[in-house]
Amino acid sequence: MKKILPEMLAFLFLLVLPSCAAIAGIFKAGMFTGILVIVIVVVLLLFIISRVSKK
């Protein structure tokens, strides 16, 4: 269950927020906020990929 949870959260995130709507919402909030959110998403994706590939 613990292995599946991060993958399910990532999949759910991809289903809930289409990329164009997510980018538009981020940059409406401001440039600094947009950069911060993008960095956080990239770090989370790298973390998830590293956890999945460690099998």
N, CA, C and O of each residue as an XYZ file, in Angstrom:
220
protein
N       0.824     -1.199      0.000
C       0.000      0.000      0.000
C       0.861      1.252      0.000
O       0.539      2.226     -0.680
N       1.951      1.236      0.755
C       2.792      2.427      0.820
C       3.456      2.729     -0.513
O       3.691      3.894     -0.833
N       3.764      1.695     -1.298
C       4.378      1.918     -2.603
C       3.377      2.491     -3.598
O       3.737      3.290     -4.462
N       2.137      2.085     -3.472
C       1.118      2.496     -4.435
C       0.649      3.928     -4.173
O       0.279      4.630     -5.114
N       0.658      4.364     -2.943
C       0.109      5.669     -2.584
C       0.728      6.831     -3.355
O      -0.030      7.623     -3.915
N       2.054      6.991     -3.424
C       2.608      8.116     -4.182
C       2.234      8.066     -5.666
O       1.971      9.102     -6.276
N       2.212      6.881     -6.233
C       1.846      6.756     -7.640
C       0.390      7.134     -7.863
O       0.051      7.786     -8.850
N      -0.459      6.722     -6.944
C      -1.877      7.068     -7.080
C      -2.092      8.563     -6.918
O      -2.922      9.148     -7.615
N      -1.355      9.189     -6.008
C      -1.481     10.636     -5.825
C      -1.023     11.382     -7.074
O      -1.661     12.350     -7.489
N       0.070     10.941     -7.670
C       0.554     11.578     -8.891
C      -0.453     11.407    -10.026
O      -0.722     12.350    -10.769
N      -1.002     10.217    -10.156
C      -2.001      9.950    -11.195
C      -3.250     10.797    -10.972
O      -3.802     11.359    -11.918
N      -3.690     10.885     -9.728
C      -4.864     11.688     -9.406
C      -4.618     13.157     -9.715
O      -5.494     13.839    -10.247
N      -3.426     13.644     -9.381
C      -3.065     15.030     -9.668
C      -3.112     15.300    -11.171
O      -3.588     16.352    -11.600
N      -2.621     14.353    -11.969
C      -2.629     14.531    -13.413
C      -4.044     14.527    -13.974
O      -4.323     15.209    -14.960
N      -4.927     13.773    -13.359
C      -6.307     13.743    -13.827
C      -7.082     14.990    -13.425
O      -7.914     15.484    -14.186
N      -6.809     15.495    -12.233
C      -7.580     16.610    -11.703
C      -7.198     17.932    -12.368
O      -8.072     18.740    -12.684
N      -5.916     18.156    -12.579
C      -5.464     19.417    -13.148
C      -4.848     19.213    -14.528
O      -3.715     18.743    -14.631
N      -5.560     19.550    -15.565
C      -4.936     19.516    -16.889
C      -3.773     20.510    -16.925
O      -3.810     21.539    -16.251
N      -2.772     20.208    -17.691
C      -1.547     20.999    -17.658
C      -1.769     22.472    -18.008
O      -1.200     23.349    -17.358
N      -2.561     22.746    -18.993
C      -2.778     24.148    -19.392
C      -3.477     24.941    -18.288
O      -3.110     26.083    -18.010
N      -4.468     24.342    -17.673
C      -5.193     25.024    -16.598
C      -4.285     25.223    -15.389
O      -4.352     26.255    -14.723
N      -3.441     24.242    -15.107
C      -2.535     24.354    -13.969
C      -1.531     25.478    -14.198
O      -1.295     26.286    -13.299
N      -0.939     25.541    -15.386
C       0.043     26.587    -15.698
C      -0.617     27.962    -15.672
O      -0.036     28.912    -15.148
N      -1.814     28.083    -16.226
C      -2.516     29.374    -16.230
C      -2.806     29.825    -14.804
O      -2.620     30.996    -14.476
N      -3.256     28.917    -13.965
C      -3.547     29.258    -12.577
C      -2.309     29.645    -11.802
O      -2.342     30.558    -10.978
N      -1.212     28.949    -12.067
C       0.047     29.253    -11.378
C       0.507     30.669    -11.709
O       0.859     31.432    -10.810
N       0.508     31.021    -12.982
C       1.044     32.322    -13.362
C       0.078     33.476    -13.114
O       0.492     34.635    -13.109
N      -1.202     33.176    -12.907
C      -2.111     34.225    -12.461
C      -1.795     34.610    -11.016
O      -1.998     35.754    -10.610
N      -1.302     33.653    -10.256
C      -0.982     33.898     -8.851
C       0.286     34.739     -8.700
O       0.502     35.337     -7.647
N       1.107     34.793     -9.712
C       2.324     35.595     -9.647
C       3.534     34.796    -10.079
O       3.550     33.568     -9.995
N       4.545     35.505    -10.541
C       5.730     34.851    -11.078
C       6.473     34.072    -10.000
O       6.871     32.932    -10.237
N       6.668     34.655     -8.830
C       7.407     33.965     -7.761
C       6.660     32.713     -7.320
O       7.264     31.657     -7.134
N       5.367     32.831     -7.157
C       4.558     31.686     -6.764
C       4.617     30.601     -7.832
O       4.698     29.414     -7.512
N       4.575     31.004     -9.092
C       4.656     30.045    -10.193
C       5.964     29.286    -10.195
O       5.978     28.065    -10.355
N       7.063     29.999    -10.019
C       8.375     29.361     -9.977
C       8.465     28.433     -8.781
O       8.992     27.326     -8.895
N       7.962     28.864     -7.644
C       7.993     28.039     -6.431
C       7.190     26.747     -6.618
O       7.655     25.670     -6.243
N       6.008     26.848     -7.185
C       5.170     25.667     -7.399
C       5.825     24.720     -8.405
O       5.801     23.505     -8.207
N       6.404     25.251     -9.471
C       7.066     24.414    -10.469
C       8.246     23.674     -9.858
O       8.440     22.490    -10.133
N       9.035     24.352     -9.033
C      10.176     23.709     -8.377
C       9.691     22.598     -7.444
O      10.274     21.515     -7.410
N       8.638     22.863     -6.698
C       8.099     21.845     -5.785
C       7.593     20.637     -6.565
O       7.837     19.500     -6.160
N       6.899     20.858     -7.663
C       6.381     19.749     -8.468
C       7.525     18.930     -9.051
O       7.461     17.701     -9.048
N       8.569     19.585     -9.550
C       9.714     18.866    -10.119
C      10.410     18.039     -9.047
O      10.780     16.891     -9.294
N      10.591     18.609     -7.859
C      11.231     17.866     -6.763
C      10.379     16.658     -6.373
O      10.911     15.570     -6.155
N       9.078     16.843     -6.285
C       8.195     15.719     -5.958
C       8.244     14.626     -7.022
O       8.272     13.440     -6.694
N       8.253     15.018     -8.289
C       8.328     14.034     -9.356
C       9.645     13.270     -9.304
O       9.660     12.051     -9.479
N      10.749     13.969     -9.067
C      12.041     13.295     -8.951
C      12.050     12.343     -7.766
O      12.597     11.244     -7.857
N      11.453     12.752     -6.665
C      11.375     11.895     -5.479
C      10.569     10.631     -5.784
O      10.981      9.526     -5.433
N       9.425     10.802     -6.437
C       8.574      9.660     -6.768
C       9.294      8.722     -7.739
O       9.243      7.502     -7.579
N       9.954      9.280     -8.730
C      10.677      8.458     -9.706
C      11.808      7.696     -9.021
O      12.032      6.522     -9.317
N      12.519      8.351     -8.113
C      13.618      7.672     -7.424
C      13.096      6.557     -6.525
O      13.736      5.511     -6.413
N      11.947      6.757     -5.882
C      11.366      5.724     -5.030
C      10.867      4.535     -5.847
O      11.011      3.386     -5.430
N      10.292      4.806     -6.988
C       9.749      3.743     -7.833
C      10.891      2.937     -8.467
O      10.794      1.715     -8.587
N      11.955      3.608     -8.866
C      13.049      2.908     -9.547
C      13.971      2.146     -8.587
O      14.813      1.375     -9.048
N      13.840      2.335     -7.284
C      14.670      1.630     -6.310
C      14.285      0.185     -6.122
O      15.087     -0.599     -5.616
N      13.094     -0.191     -6.510
C      12.557     -1.554     -6.333
C      13.641     -2.496     -6.045
O      13.392     -3.688     -5.865
